[in-house]
Amino acid sequence: MHECDPLSALGAQLGAEGLTITYTAAGLVVTNEDLPATDKITCRERSDDGGRQWYWAGRTPLAEAHPDHLMNAILKVRAHRNRCAGTVECER
């Protein structure tokens, strides 16, 4: 179990959509065969949003880590992966 339960919810949904999800102590690692990049998704506070929990790809905030924002987070992860296509690792 992760410190941030929304991370597990995000991983389950991304996995159901065909992405390969690996849970690590540092967060989720997202891969698929179509793009060479890997993304490490974490969950932590966003100070400029009142300390609410957010999903992050490196230093990039993706979406608030709340069930109401899960679909938005999935879209942001996919968009982030597409922007990083052609790189070996994408942790921007």
Steps between C-alpha positions, in 0.01 A plus 500: 500500500623846419503806720249652259205267426399701191823376341367145517171612342685674218723198443202264486323717243809550284565126512142431393564725199793287388798681650754301699511616860774418747458606860824612666587669825540822300158480329355355180713424199289515183612336176353354184635353181390792280725761664859448610466744793424404856320730740533499875177627654499607863244646734589790725378833631479801274585804709334751266172307527459509875707187559257271314637173367582501128633249248842603368722387214839615623458871569187528284166509685242294312171511692362509850518154658130474572242252363316786327816576300607144411399520133676835468814341650485215248475745210791702639717189539429401140570855375823512700608167352426621146705816554789285617487256207843441359680541830639220708364625828260781569504650846446866422 
